[in-house]
Amino acid sequence: MAEEKPAVTEEKPAAKEKSTAENVVFIGIKPVMNYVLAVITQFNMGTGDVTLKARGQAISRAVDVAEITRNRFLQGLVVRNISIGTEELQGDRGATNVSTVEIVLGRGK
């Protein structure tokens, strides 16, 4: 008689673009409007602040997401904080420096 194993349900992590636990939207290579929708969704769920995180060439896309969200969709948003930095990544050719940015959006007063 074969021993029956309990069904293991593997819980997939949240989508790479957004983490609801920390209210973070990671900006990558998808179209800007995908990220704008993710930010709007976070605010519609009652989130106080949403952080946009990007590095390298995606930094300009993160700025676009913040500005489109603020100017076209949620006019009451303000930029609470902008943090810049550098991360050292190990690649095929050794260590390289990659710029990073974090933009924190929140509702106005």
C-alpha positions as CSV (number, residue, x, y, z in Angstrom):
1,M,0.0,0.0,0.0
2,A,1.5,3.3,-1.1
3,E,1.8,6.0,1.5
4,E,-0.2,9.0,0.5
5,K,1.7,12.3,0.6
6,P,-0.1,15.4,1.5
7,A,-0.5,17.8,-1.4
8,V,2.1,20.5,-1.2
9,T,0.9,23.8,-2.6
10,E,3.7,26.0,-3.5
11,E,2.9,29.6,-3.0
12,K,4.3,31.8,-5.7
13,P,5.9,35.0,-4.6
14,A,4.2,38.3,-5.6
15,A,4.8,39.6,-9.1
16,K,8.3,40.9,-9.6
17,E,7.1,44.4,-10.3
18,K,5.3,44.9,-7.0
19,S,5.6,43.8,-3.4
20,T,2.4,44.5,-1.5
21,A,4.0,43.9,1.9
22,E,6.4,46.8,1.5
23,N,4.4,48.8,-1.1
24,V,7.3,48.8,-3.5
25,V,7.0,48.8,-7.3
26,F,10.2,47.6,-9.0
27,I,10.7,49.3,-12.3
28,G,12.1,47.1,-15.1
29,I,11.7,46.9,-18.9
30,K,7.9,46.7,-19.2
31,P,6.0,49.6,-20.7
32,V,5.6,52.7,-18.4
33,M,1.8,52.3,-18.2
34,N,2.1,48.9,-16.6
35,Y,4.0,50.4,-13.7
36,V,1.6,53.4,-13.5
37,L,-1.3,50.9,-13.2
38,A,0.6,49.1,-10.4
39,V,1.1,52.4,-8.5
40,I,-2.6,53.4,-8.9
41,T,-3.6,50.0,-7.7
42,Q,-1.5,50.3,-4.6
43,F,-3.1,53.7,-3.7
44,N,-6.6,52.4,-4.4
45,M,-6.0,49.5,-2.0
46,G,-5.5,52.2,0.8
47,T,-1.7,52.3,0.8
48,G,-0.2,55.4,2.4
49,D,3.1,55.6,0.5
50,V,4.4,53.7,-2.6
51,T,8.1,53.4,-3.3
52,L,9.4,53.1,-6.9
53,K,12.7,51.4,-7.2
54,A,14.9,51.3,-10.3
55,R,18.5,50.9,-11.3
56,G,20.5,51.5,-14.4
57,Q,18.6,52.4,-17.5
58,A,15.3,51.9,-15.8
59,I,15.8,55.1,-13.7
60,S,14.4,57.3,-16.4
61,R,11.3,55.0,-16.6
62,A,10.8,55.3,-12.9
63,V,10.8,59.1,-13.2
64,D,8.3,58.8,-16.0
65,V,6.0,56.6,-13.9
66,A,6.1,59.0,-11.0
67,E,5.4,62.0,-13.2
68,I,2.6,60.4,-15.2
69,T,0.9,59.1,-12.1
70,R,1.1,62.5,-10.4
71,N,0.1,64.7,-13.3
72,R,-2.4,62.6,-15.2
73,F,-4.1,60.2,-12.8
74,L,-3.7,61.0,-9.1
75,Q,-3.2,64.8,-8.9
76,G,-3.1,64.7,-5.1
77,L,0.2,62.8,-4.9
78,V,3.4,64.4,-3.8
79,V,7.0,63.2,-4.0
80,R,7.9,62.5,-0.3
81,N,11.5,61.4,-0.9
82,I,14.1,60.6,-3.6
83,S,17.1,58.5,-2.7
84,I,20.0,57.8,-5.0
85,G,22.8,55.4,-4.7
86,T,25.2,52.9,-6.3
87,E,25.3,49.1,-6.2
88,E,28.2,47.0,-7.1
89,L,27.2,44.0,-9.3
90,Q,29.4,41.1,-10.2
91,G,29.2,40.2,-13.9
92,D,31.2,38.3,-16.4
93,R,33.8,41.1,-16.7
94,G,34.1,41.6,-12.9
95,A,32.5,44.2,-10.7
96,T,30.5,47.0,-12.2
97,N,28.8,50.0,-10.5
98,V,25.1,50.5,-11.2
99,S,23.1,53.6,-10.2
100,T,19.9,53.2,-8.2
101,V,17.0,55.4,-7.3
102,E,14.1,55.2,-4.9
103,I,11.1,57.6,-5.3
104,V,8.6,57.6,-2.5
105,L,5.1,58.9,-3.6
106,G,2.4,59.7,-1.0
107,R,-0.9,61.5,-0.8
108,G,-0.8,65.2,-0.3
109,K,-1.9,67.0,2.9
